Amino acid sequence: MILTDFDYARAASLEEALTLLAGTDGARVLAGGQSLLPGLRTGAEKARLLIDVRHLAQLRGVGQDGGELRIGALTTLAELAADPLVRAGAPELAAAARANGDPQVRNLGTVGGNLAATERPTDLPVAAIAAGARAELAGPGGTRTAPAEELAASGVPAGEVLTALLVPAAGAAAAFEKTADRATRYPVCAAAVRITPDGPRIAVTGATPRALRLRGVEDRLRGGPYTTTAVLAAFRAEPRELFVPGRGTSAEYLGHLAGVLTARALARAAAHSSA
Amino acid sequence: MDLTPAPTLTLHVNGRPEEFAARPSELLVERLRDGLGLTGTKVGCDTGQCGTCVVRLDGRSVKSCLVLTASAAGSEVTTIEGVSERGGELTGLQEALRQEHGTQCGFCTPGMVMALGELVENTAAGTAPTEPEIREWLTGNLCRCTGYHSVVRGVQRACAAPADPAVTAVPAAEGR
């Protein structure tokens, strides 16, 4: 039972959702509801109106335009994990989708909801950052894009709706690794990497306050080789304050774990890039 | 706060249309159990972790404590009461779980059957998911009797069903 009450409106179009969002204090967008509904129950989330966009079919599905994948925000995590275009062009995203929750949560949980969640660390933001993805946001003034890194830093701005994730489909040289909390499946730490001609792009979450791109680590590893020793040394050079101790974890442990997961991901990505 | 009056919703549950009024914050599991009396769907944690409330929503297995009734309106819902086409008879999966002793106290069983039904249906005929695949699929279903081994065997038996006469033709007298 949800102990707070709220209004519910099923949006018939994206325009209607934006109008409702602009006109109501405390309005929240409801997509799959897999983190918002438990959040409302525990009191971690508040809402006076839920605007249900789950049925807007035009925001769902994966397409490819040249070198870019367009992933509709209402694509479910199950669909993302299984999509052949995503598996070929952005394997770190497919792996992150699969690492999320459980089959039932993946059947309803959406790309947009996972990227927009702020209460707990989720898996897609690091993969989106490592992939160099951009978020497509619709607002009263029209549609714009923002880097995935910016979305992870400040969330979906008030009054806007996340409509798609635009991902460079750069091939197989990418990977995702995660250590999940045994009970909740949320990441204690997750790391995503993509090896580009300019060097590796590396992002970490769970161990850090939010999903972060680690440019210092990238600089230290540019040119390779990505041995475990080199990666762990690159992480040790980061300021200790970067890692936030959690339930039963110290900053030292989390820094080491982030390095180990990144080293594994780089080893797999590098194996694919030379193949 | 002025809440809008509860609107009339339609849900197709186990093949039957159901019309009712529901408050906006009502969860699907509350409608199924308290509104429609379908108490085979259980409530364990009420926060989306234990999986004993799993039902099928338009064919996909979902946790009914993580779905608003209003958002499900217009959809097809199948609960444990509706899995068997011929009322009272066990499905192949249920029979295989019974034969492998895949239930202990039974509280998690309806959710397990509803979740595993999707896995079994999506497995090509004549093949069976591997043990790691079955265990991964069970991530969202907690059994505190910890009877997972027998559940895994039950799924493998169910997938092997066409070649296994013990599943498809159970003597009527057996085990009764």
Interface residues (C-beta under 8 A of the other chain):
Chain A: M1 I2 T4 D5 F6 D7 Y8 R10 L30 G33 Q34 L37 P38 L40 R41 T42 R48 L50 D52 R54 A78 G101 D102 P103 Q104 V105 N107 L108 A183 T184 R185
Chain B: M1 L3 T4 R23 P24 S25 L27 E30 D46 T47 G48 Q49 G51 V54 L57 R60 S61 V62 K63 C65 L66 V67 L68 A70 S71 A73 A115 E118 L119 W137 T139 G140 N141
